[in-house]
């Protein structure tokens, strides 16, 4: 087996071990990072990963509406917004601009609350 096939096989083995339904929304260690991972796998390894990424993205956006999360880039709203813009910029997904508006409004509201509390 050549080196490229061996590498792709190893990547697929790793993909099978990554938990899809994690509670953390974070870009660094949660759903958002997993979504990116699967979208890139779909482009470079196997298209089947696109459907996993798409399903997880929709589930995550749905859960966001009823969740209270922090607004940081690594673990919160900021990272989720970045991921959505990245997916759109690199043509993984096509989305309406108002999706980001809703998240931005929630991000702004949470940042204002944090500033009021001197955080």
PyMOL commands that set and color helices and strands:
alter all, ss='L'
color gray80, all
select helices_A, chain A and resi 3-17+31-44+48-64+77-89+98-116
alter helices_A, ss='H'
color red, helices_A
deselect
rebuild
show_as cartoon
